[in-house]
């Protein structure tokens, strides 16, 4: 498969793909040029396929700790398995980190409670929302891929570049 160069040096091209992939996975829909959308489609679908193939790999571990009273307390902790951990690290290399935003009207205490144990909200969204959704679709239809859609919307005023909306479906 031919890599689209987008008339950019490789560092800039990789930065554009990471930035647009991050925005697409976070918001679900972005507007960009047709050339960038076509290039972004394969980039994002590879990320989603990696997440779908590994999201179920979890390991339950017993951890002992001592509480304030000096008693031993045993907790069950769910960790990533080796396959999911490798996928998580690979995806972290392909997207930027995103901070969770406070919802309108949400109190600060509620916001802090909601994001308490979440270190990377975008990865949590990929593994907990998108991966199960697309895995169920694969089981239902029997074929993978096709997680994005490109819709051409006309020319941009100014330089007449062909524009498109790319969205997750």
N, C-alpha and C positions, 0 to 999 in steps of 0.2 A: 504494500500500500504506500502511495506517495505521501510524503509529509508536506503540508502546505506551509510555505515559508513566510507568507504575509508581508513580504518586503521589509523584513526586520532582521536584525542580528539575533542569534539564538538566545542570548540572555533576555532580550526584550520580548521575544516571542514566547518564551517559557513564562515570563512574568505576566504577560497578557493572558495566557491560557490559565495560569493559576488564579489570577484575579477574577476572570470571568467564570471559571468553574466554581470558585467559592461563592460568588454572587448567585449563580444559577442554582446551586445546591441549597443555599440559604433562603433565597426568596422564591424559588420555583419557576421564575420566568424573568428573562432579560431581553432588551432590545440591543442589537448590534448589527454589524454589516453581515452580508450573506457569507462572504469568505470566512470571516471569523466564526460565524455560527456553524458552518460546515466543519471547520477544524475543531471547534469546541465539542461538537456532538460526539466524535469518536473519543475524545479525551475524557469526557464525563461518563460515557457508557462503560469505559474500562474501569473507572473508579467504582461505579455502581456494581459492575459484575464482580469485582474483587470483594466488595462488601456482602453481596448476596451469597457468594460461595463460602463465606466464613462467619457469618453473623451468629450462627447457632453454636459455635465452638466456645463453650464456657466451662469453667472448672469451679466446683464448690470446695472451699477450703475452711477448715476449723481454725480459728485464731483465738488464742488465750491472751487475756490481758488482766491487769490488776486494777480494780476500781479504787475509789477514794477510801473505802473502808478496809482495804487490804485484802479483799476476797478475790479469788480467781474467777473470772467471767469468761465463758466460751461463747464466741459469736461465729455464725456462719457467714462467710464472705464469698461473693461470686466474683471470680477473676476471669480474665480472658484466657482462653486456651492458646496454645502456640500458633495455630493457624490464624486465629482472629487477631492476635497480637502482631503478627507479621503483616497482616492486611492493614491493621490500624496504623502501623508505622509507615507503610507504603503510601497510604492515603494522606497521612500527615505531610509527607514530602511533596504531594501534588496539589494541596490546597493551603490557603492561609488560615490562620486562626481568627475566629470571629467572637466578639464579645456579645453576650446575651443582653438584650435591651429590656428596660422596664416597660411593661404594658401601660397604656393610658389609664390612669385612675388606680393603678396598683400601688399599694403601700410599700414602703421600703422594707419593712419586716417580712412581708409576704414575698417580695422579690428575692430577698436574701435566703429565705427558706426554700424557695423554688430552685435556686442555683447553687445550693449548699455543696453538694458533692460532684458537681459537673465542672470538669476542668476544661474540656473542649466541646462546647455546645454543638458545633457543626458536625463533629464526628459522632456524637450521640444521636443527632438527627439522622445521619446517614445510616447508622447501624440499627437504630430503634424504630425509625419511621419508614424510610425508603426501602431498606433491605427486606423486611418482612412483607411489605406491600408488593414488591416486584417478585419476590420468591413465590408468593401465593399466585400471582399472575402467571408465572412460569409453569407452576403445577397445573393450573387451570387450562391454559392454552397449549402447553407442551413445547413452546419455543421461547428462547431467551432473546434479549436485545430489544431494541425499539423503545428505549426508556425516554427518549426526547423527541420533540416535534419541532420542525422549522417552518415558520409561516412567513412568506415574503410580504412586506407591507408597503413597498414602493421606494421612491428615491428620497434621500435626505436633502433638504433645502440647504444650499450652500455649495456642496461639491457633487451633488447628484449621485452619491454612492447608493448602491442597492441595499436597502435595509431589511432586516428580518427580526422576528420574535422567535426566540428559542425557549421552549418550556418543557418541563418534566410532565409526562402523561401517566 
